[in-house]
Amino acid sequence: MLAFAGSASLALAGLAGAASPFLDVFGHLLGHTVPATAISAVALIWPQRVLVIMGAGGAATLGTYGVIALLGQAPLGQEPQARIVGMAAHARMPQRTDQGAGQTAAHASGPQGAGHLRIAERAGKRRRLRILSFNTWHGNRAPERIITLLKKERPDVAIFVEFGPNKRWLLDALARAYPYQAGCSERWFCSVVILSRLPIRAGGSDGRDLGPSPPMAWIELMTAAGPLRIYGVHIMRPIDGPRGHVRELAYLARLIQAHRRRGNGGLAFVAGDFNATRWAQSLRRFERDAGLTHMGRFLPSWPAGPRGWPQLAIDHAFASPGLRFTQARLGALAGSDHLPLVLDLALAAPLVSARQEPRNAHEAIRRGSAALSRP
């Protein structure tokens, strides 16, 4: 009876999430509290089997989400690992430092370490784009596996969150394959970067340590229909501040709408760790207010690896009209407590060459510049 009352109360609170950000905290768990309520109700009907029913039902619920994540995840091959070992002569991984965002350990000495990755490309007349979005986790003890992940998935654009000062050496190691970079990896409170093979028109970053924005980075590619702005974000956890979580999503929606108005219906794409499931009213409201479409798949991405068996789909991607998801799936484990998203997009208008290219990608990251100028 207590189990039924507790799970039913949590489920009802989540369903009433539109009334209050505090109630909406429980909305993120509806995928678990609703099944728990149903299982508890069945257990009340057969009290003599209560332990068996509760145990089997709980295992089935947890197992279902884990299996969905497992089916959407491809294991990394072993061959790239040998290449990473060979990279050690060019790039040495530093020890993590807690001395602040302004101080980092050694950087890679050059771009040679990316030699086995496809080098940067020109936009040409492409109508397809692959984007990888990944919370790399500040506690990641094997960040070199991020390179392995890129070698396997070969994205045109990579969005990384929780990519702080302890991972900045990777930017140099990847500079030949991904020379167009923008973000705020030098600041622990921001720690978002976007890497691109394709020339970018502009780029920048923002974060809650500077104002109302969530930690984010952005770049612009050019299409025949106008600018395509790609955002990478890390939204506040609702348990850390329900109102703050809602405010950051509302700010992001306004930012995207402003970009689209300036660009006469400009294209927009956003991906990252939203710390929200699709059951939550906050995420549904963001999708509506930003005028975007969700990637359309339920992909439990957290907690993964050392944290457990993936249960919650809190990493998402959204696209504006003019962009269409042709694939959305999970990538392989890469040392994080999140699984990456691999997203393929079809563009209504082809990409064209950007009119501005970065003078120095790494300086652009350190400055978090609002625009990157031609050399």
C-alpha positions as CSV (number, residue, x, y, z in Angstrom):
1,M,0.0,0.0,0.0
2,L,2.8,2.4,0.9
3,A,4.6,1.7,-2.4
4,F,1.4,2.3,-4.4
5,A,0.7,5.5,-2.5
6,G,4.2,6.8,-2.9
7,S,4.6,6.0,-6.6
8,A,1.1,7.3,-7.4
9,S,1.8,10.6,-5.6
10,L,5.1,11.1,-7.5
11,A,3.4,10.3,-10.8
12,L,0.5,12.7,-10.1
13,A,3.0,15.4,-9.1
14,G,4.8,14.9,-12.4
15,L,1.6,15.0,-14.4
16,A,0.8,18.3,-12.8
17,G,4.2,19.7,-13.8
18,A,2.6,22.5,-15.9
19,A,1.4,24.1,-12.7
20,S,4.8,24.6,-11.1
21,P,8.5,24.1,-11.8
22,F,8.8,22.3,-8.5
23,L,6.2,19.8,-9.5
24,D,7.8,19.4,-12.9
25,V,10.9,18.0,-11.2
26,F,8.9,14.8,-10.8
27,G,7.8,15.0,-14.4
28,H,11.3,13.8,-15.5
29,L,10.7,10.5,-13.7
30,L,7.3,9.7,-15.2
31,G,8.8,6.9,-17.2
32,H,9.5,5.2,-14.0
33,T,6.8,6.4,-11.6
34,V,3.9,5.4,-13.8
35,P,5.1,1.8,-14.3
36,A,5.9,1.7,-10.5
37,T,2.3,2.7,-9.8
38,A,0.9,0.1,-12.1
39,I,3.1,-2.6,-10.6
40,S,2.1,-1.6,-7.1
41,A,-1.5,-1.8,-8.0
42,V,-1.1,-5.3,-9.3
43,A,0.7,-6.3,-6.1
44,L,-2.3,-5.0,-4.1
45,I,-4.5,-7.4,-6.0
46,W,-2.2,-10.4,-5.2
47,P,-0.7,-9.5,-1.8
48,Q,0.6,-13.0,-1.3
49,R,2.9,-12.4,-4.3
50,V,3.9,-8.9,-3.5
51,L,7.6,-9.4,-3.4
52,V,7.7,-11.4,-6.6
53,I,5.5,-8.9,-8.5
54,M,7.4,-5.8,-7.2
55,G,10.8,-7.4,-7.9
56,A,9.9,-8.6,-11.4
57,G,8.2,-5.4,-12.3
58,G,11.1,-3.2,-11.1
59,A,13.6,-5.4,-13.0
60,A,11.4,-5.3,-16.1
61,T,11.2,-1.5,-16.0
62,L,14.9,-0.9,-15.4
63,G,15.9,-3.6,-17.8
64,T,13.7,-2.2,-20.6
65,Y,15.4,1.2,-20.5
66,G,18.8,-0.4,-20.3
67,V,18.1,-2.7,-23.3
68,I,16.8,0.3,-25.4
69,A,20.1,2.1,-24.7
70,L,22.1,-1.1,-25.4
71,L,20.4,-1.6,-28.8
72,G,21.1,2.0,-29.8
73,Q,24.8,1.7,-28.9
74,A,27.6,0.4,-31.1
75,P,30.8,-0.8,-29.5
76,L,34.1,0.9,-30.3
77,G,36.5,-1.2,-32.4
78,Q,39.9,-2.1,-31.1
79,E,41.9,-0.9,-34.1
80,P,41.7,2.8,-33.3
81,Q,43.1,2.1,-29.8
82,A,46.4,1.2,-31.2
83,R,46.5,4.4,-33.2
84,I,45.8,6.4,-30.0
85,V,48.8,4.7,-28.3
86,G,50.9,5.8,-31.3
87,M,49.7,9.4,-30.8
88,A,51.5,9.7,-27.4
89,A,54.6,11.0,-29.1
90,H,52.6,14.0,-30.3
91,A,50.1,14.6,-27.5
92,R,50.5,13.9,-23.8
93,M,47.4,13.9,-21.6
94,P,47.8,16.2,-18.5
95,Q,46.8,15.4,-15.0
96,R,43.6,17.2,-13.9
97,T,44.2,20.4,-12.0
98,D,41.8,22.2,-9.6
99,Q,43.7,25.4,-9.8
100,G,41.0,27.1,-11.8
101,A,40.0,27.7,-15.4
102,G,42.9,30.1,-16.0
103,Q,45.6,27.5,-15.4
104,T,46.0,24.3,-17.4
105,A,48.6,21.6,-17.7
106,A,50.5,20.8,-20.9
107,H,48.9,21.1,-24.3
108,A,49.5,18.9,-27.3
109,S,52.4,20.0,-29.3
110,G,50.6,20.0,-32.7
111,P,47.9,18.6,-34.9
112,Q,49.8,15.5,-35.9
113,G,47.9,13.4,-33.5
114,A,44.8,13.7,-35.7
115,G,46.6,12.2,-38.7
116,H,44.3,9.1,-38.8
117,L,41.2,11.3,-38.8
118,R,39.8,12.7,-42.0
119,I,41.1,16.3,-42.4
120,A,39.0,19.4,-42.5
121,E,36.7,19.9,-45.5
122,R,35.1,22.6,-47.5
123,A,31.4,22.9,-47.4
124,G,30.8,22.4,-51.2
125,K,27.2,21.7,-52.1
126,R,26.5,19.2,-49.3
127,R,23.0,18.6,-48.2
128,R,23.8,16.2,-45.3
129,L,25.5,16.8,-42.0
130,R,26.5,14.5,-39.2
131,I,26.6,16.0,-35.7
132,L,27.8,14.3,-32.5
133,S,26.7,15.6,-29.1
134,F,28.4,14.3,-26.0
135,N,28.6,15.1,-22.3
136,T,32.2,14.1,-21.8
137,W,32.0,14.2,-18.0
138,H,34.4,16.1,-15.8
139,G,35.1,12.8,-14.0
140,N,36.2,11.1,-17.3
141,R,39.4,9.1,-16.6
142,A,39.9,8.1,-20.2
143,P,39.4,11.2,-22.3
144,E,41.6,9.8,-25.1
145,R,38.6,7.6,-25.9
146,I,36.9,10.8,-27.2
147,I,39.4,10.6,-30.1
148,T,38.4,7.0,-30.7
149,L,34.8,8.0,-30.8
150,L,35.4,10.7,-33.4
151,K,37.4,8.2,-35.5
152,K,34.5,5.8,-35.5
153,E,31.6,8.2,-36.0
154,R,33.4,10.8,-38.2
155,P,31.0,13.7,-37.5
156,D,31.2,16.9,-39.4
157,V,30.5,18.8,-36.2
158,A,31.1,17.7,-32.6
159,I,29.5,19.2,-29.5
160,F,31.1,18.5,-26.2
161,V,29.9,19.6,-22.8
162,E,31.7,19.2,-19.4
163,F,34.8,19.7,-21.6
164,G,36.9,21.8,-19.2
165,P,40.5,22.8,-18.7
166,N,41.6,19.3,-18.1
167,K,40.6,18.3,-21.6
168,R,42.0,21.3,-23.5
169,W,45.0,19.2,-24.7
170,L,42.5,17.4,-27.0
171,L,41.8,20.6,-28.9
172,D,45.4,20.7,-30.2
173,A,45.4,16.9,-30.9
174,L,42.3,17.4,-33.1
175,A,43.2,20.7,-34.7
176,R,44.1,19.2,-38.1
177,A,40.8,17.3,-38.4
178,Y,38.7,19.9,-36.7
179,P,40.4,23.3,-37.1
180,Y,37.2,25.4,-36.6
181,Q,36.5,25.5,-32.9
182,A,34.6,27.8,-30.5
183,G,33.6,27.5,-26.9
184,C,34.6,28.1,-23.3
185,S,36.7,25.1,-22.3
186,E,39.0,27.4,-20.2
187,R,36.2,28.0,-17.7
188,W,35.1,25.2,-15.4
189,F,31.7,26.9,-15.0
190,C,31.1,26.8,-18.8
191,S,33.1,23.9,-20.3
192,V,31.3,23.6,-23.7
193,V,33.1,23.4,-27.1
194,I,32.0,22.9,-30.7
195,L,34.5,21.5,-33.2
196,S,33.9,21.6,-37.0
197,R,35.5,20.1,-40.1
198,L,33.7,22.7,-42.2
199,P,34.6,26.4,-42.3
200,I,32.5,28.5,-40.0
201,R,31.1,32.0,-40.5
202,A,31.1,32.9,-36.8
203,G,31.2,31.4,-33.3
204,G,31.1,32.2,-29.6
205,S,30.1,31.1,-26.1
206,D,28.2,32.2,-23.1
207,G,27.6,30.9,-19.6
208,R,25.7,31.3,-16.3
209,D,29.0,32.7,-14.8
210,L,28.6,35.7,-17.1
211,G,24.8,36.2,-17.1
212,P,21.5,34.5,-17.6
213,S,22.6,32.1,-20.3
214,P,23.2,28.4,-19.7
215,P,26.7,27.1,-20.5
216,M,26.7,27.1,-24.2
217,A,28.8,27.5,-27.4
218,W,27.6,28.2,-31.0
219,I,28.9,28.3,-34.5
220,E,27.4,29.4,-37.8
221,L,27.6,27.5,-41.1
222,M,26.3,29.0,-44.3
223,T,23.6,27.4,-46.5
224,A,22.1,28.6,-49.7
225,A,19.0,29.5,-47.6
226,G,21.0,31.6,-45.1
227,P,23.0,31.0,-41.9
228,L,22.7,27.7,-39.9
229,R,23.4,28.3,-36.3
230,I,24.4,25.2,-34.2
231,Y,24.2,25.5,-30.4
232,G,25.7,23.2,-27.8
233,V,24.2,23.6,-24.3
234,H,24.3,22.3,-20.8
235,I,21.1,23.1,-18.9
236,M,20.9,23.3,-15.1
237,R,19.6,20.2,-13.4
238,P,16.1,20.8,-12.1
239,I,17.0,19.3,-8.7
240,D,19.7,22.1,-8.4
241,G,17.1,24.8,-9.0
242,P,13.7,24.2,-10.7
243,R,13.2,27.8,-11.5
244,G,16.7,28.2,-12.8
245,H,16.2,25.1,-15.0
246,V,13.1,26.7,-16.5
247,R,14.7,30.1,-16.9
248,E,17.7,28.7,-18.8
249,L,15.4,26.8,-21.2
250,A,13.3,30.0,-21.7
251,Y,16.4,32.1,-22.4
252,L,17.6,29.5,-25.0
253,A,14.3,29.5,-26.7
254,R,14.3,33.3,-27.0
255,L,17.9,33.3,-28.3
256,I,17.0,30.8,-31.0
257,Q,13.9,32.8,-32.0
258,A,15.9,36.0,-32.2
259,H,18.4,34.3,-34.5
260,R,15.7,33.0,-36.7
261,R,14.0,36.4,-37.0
262,R,17.3,38.1,-37.8
263,G,18.0,35.5,-40.5
264,N,14.5,35.8,-42.0
265,G,13.7,32.3,-40.8
266,G,17.3,31.3,-40.3
267,L,18.1,27.6,-39.6
268,A,18.9,26.5,-36.1
269,F,20.0,23.3,-34.4
270,V,20.6,22.7,-30.7
271,A,21.9,19.7,-28.9
272,G,23.4,18.9,-25.5
273,D,22.7,17.8,-22.0
274,F,19.2,19.3,-21.2
275,N,19.0,17.5,-17.8
276,A,15.3,16.8,-18.7
277,T,13.3,14.0,-20.1
278,R,10.6,14.4,-22.7
279,W,8.0,13.7,-20.0
280,A,8.8,17.1,-18.4
281,Q,6.7,20.2,-19.2
282,S,9.8,22.3,-19.2
283,L,11.2,20.5,-22.3
284,R,7.9,20.4,-24.1
285,R,7.5,24.2,-23.5
286,F,11.0,24.8,-24.8
287,E,10.3,22.8,-28.0
288,R,7.2,24.8,-28.6
289,D,8.6,28.3,-27.8
290,A,11.8,27.8,-29.8
291,G,9.8,26.5,-32.8
292,L,12.0,23.4,-33.1
293,T,11.4,19.7,-33.7
294,H,12.8,17.0,-31.4
295,M,15.0,14.3,-32.9
296,G,12.1,11.9,-32.5
297,R,13.7,9.0,-30.7
298,F,13.7,7.9,-27.0
299,L,17.4,7.3,-26.2
300,P,18.3,6.7,-22.6
301,S,21.8,8.2,-22.3
302,W,22.4,8.4,-18.5
303,P,23.7,7.0,-16.2
304,A,26.2,5.1,-18.3
305,G,29.5,3.4,-17.8
306,P,30.8,3.8,-14.3
307,R,27.5,5.2,-13.0
308,G,25.3,2.3,-14.0
309,W,22.6,1.2,-16.5
310,P,21.2,3.9,-18.7
311,Q,17.7,4.9,-17.6
312,L,17.0,8.6,-18.4
313,A,16.9,10.2,-21.8
314,I,18.3,13.6,-20.8
315,D,20.5,14.3,-23.9
316,H,18.5,15.7,-26.8
317,A,18.7,17.4,-30.1
318,F,16.2,19.8,-31.8
319,A,16.1,21.2,-35.3
320,S,14.2,24.0,-37.1
321,P,12.2,23.7,-40.3
322,G,14.6,23.3,-43.2
323,L,16.5,20.6,-41.3
324,R,15.3,17.0,-41.1
325,F,16.6,14.2,-38.8
326,T,17.5,11.1,-40.9
327,Q,19.1,9.2,-38.0
328,A,19.3,9.6,-34.3
329,R,21.1,7.0,-32.2
330,L,23.4,6.4,-29.3
331,G,27.2,6.1,-29.7
332,A,29.5,3.9,-27.7
333,L,30.9,4.4,-24.2
334,A,33.8,6.8,-24.2
335,G,34.8,7.1,-20.5
336,S,31.8,9.3,-19.5
337,D,28.7,8.7,-17.4
338,H,26.7,9.7,-20.5
339,L,26.3,8.0,-23.9
340,P,26.9,10.3,-26.9
341,L,24.2,11.1,-29.5
342,V,24.9,10.6,-33.2
343,L,22.7,12.7,-35.4
344,D,22.4,12.8,-39.2
345,L,20.6,15.7,-40.8
346,A,19.3,16.4,-44.3
347,L,19.3,20.0,-45.3
348,A,16.7,21.5,-47.6
349,A,19.3,24.0,-48.9
350,P,22.9,23.0,-49.6
351,L,25.9,24.2,-47.5
352,V,28.0,26.9,-49.1
353,S,31.4,28.2,-48.3
354,A,31.6,30.5,-45.3
355,R,32.7,34.0,-46.0
356,Q,34.7,34.2,-42.8
357,E,37.2,31.7,-41.4
358,P,39.1,31.7,-38.1
359,R,42.5,33.2,-37.8
360,N,43.5,30.9,-35.0
361,A,41.0,28.4,-33.7
362,H,42.6,28.0,-30.3
363,E,42.8,31.7,-29.6
364,A,39.1,31.9,-30.6
365,I,38.3,29.4,-27.9
366,R,40.3,31.1,-25.2
367,R,38.6,34.5,-26.0
368,G,35.1,33.0,-26.5
369,S,34.9,35.5,-29.3
370,A,31.5,36.5,-30.8
371,A,32.9,36.3,-34.4
372,L,35.9,34.7,-36.0
373,S,37.6,36.8,-38.7
374,R,39.2,35.8,-42.0
375,P,43.1,35.6,-41.9
